[in-house]
Amino acid sequence: MAKNTKSMKRRKFVSNSIVHVSLAILGFIWILPMFFVLLTSFRKEKGTYKSYILPRGYTLDNYKNLFQSGSSLNFDRWFINTLIVAIFTCLLSAFFVLSIAYVMSRLRFRMRKKFMNIALILGMFPGFMSMIAVYYILKGFGFLEVGELKLVALVMVYSGGSGLVFYVAKGFFDTIPKNIDEAAFIDGATKWDVFRKITIPLSKPIIVNTLLTSFLGPWVDYIFARVILGQDRQYYTVAIGLWSVLEKEFIEYYYTQFFAGCVLISFPIAIIFLLTQKFYADGISGAVKG
């Protein structure tokens, strides 16, 4: 009996060790590209390919040169453009998603199930399939003639299709007991009162989850932004701007600054995620305590 117990403990120890070693190897592989980006952003030597991994010298000039007034990068303008588009898209998308999700969860009306099925089918198709059609529609309305309106068009594109991805929020609203709504209705509350004073306070996890995902989309998108913004470098977002740095006429000079820009644009996402990590995890689980 004692030998069997020792054997079981030994096998458990070996299996746990294998799991931990495997996770450590996977973690190292996962973090290696980020480590390379960080090192290259501080590299003093210019140019692209080097026969060594660790830089021979380190400098902060790659970060400073991004914000030089005479630089052709115009990184600070790209950063502000992206931030404006992401913030407005985040707010509008959250409003659309939460409103549609609440209606689909709490109200019953004709065509409700058909609408949900249509939204589910349309959500399976990638957004860039309608890219050309959206481009000509925006061009027909004159949104692509003025630089500032191009940013407005980006917000419209990103937030306009967000209503189709309401299923996660709807699933969260479904977990909120309906007898809470009924008790509020008995006390004379309207549907708007219930949504504003009861549902929203109970739905902070899914609200934060929706805000975060809505912010990330415009922040990292390249395809739609490239089509809508065209060649107007002044109104580029960071995704397009940093990609343009890798063109053959710029890459040798701006290569290390490209990696510095990659590090900088990761900070807002990391900060937001760290601040909202608890709510984000609760939103994914879709549970309401109480």
Sequence and secondary structure as in RCSB ss.txt:
>XXXX:A:sequence
MAKNTKSMKRRKFVSNSIVHVSLAILGFIWILPMFFVLLTSFRKEKGTYKSYILPRGYTLDNYKNLFQSGSSLNF
DRWFINTLIVAIFTCLLSAFFVLSIAYVMSRLRFRMRKKFMNIALILGMFPGFMSMIAVYYILKGFGFLEVGELK
LVALVMVYSGGSGLVFYVAKGFFDTIPKNIDEAAFIDGATKWDVFRKITIPLSKPIIVNTLLTSFLGPWVDYIFA
RVILGQDRQYYTVAIGLWSVLEKEFIEYYYTQFFAGCVLISFPIAIIFLLTQKFYADGISGAVKG
>XXXX:A:secstr
 HHHHHHHHHHHHHHHHHHHHHHHHHHHHHHHHHHHHHHHHTB S SS  S SS SSB SHHHHGGG TT SS H
HHHHHHHHHHHHHHHHHHHHHHHHHHHHHHH   TTHHHHHHHHHHHHTS GGGGHHHHHHHHHHTTTTSSHHHH
HHHHHHHHHHTGGG  HHHHHHHHTS HHHHHHHHHTT  HHHHIIIIIHHHTHHHHHHHHHHHHHHHHH  HHH
HHHHTT GGG  HHHHHHHHTSTTTHHHHHHHHHHHHHHHHHHHHHHHHHTHHHHHHHHHT    
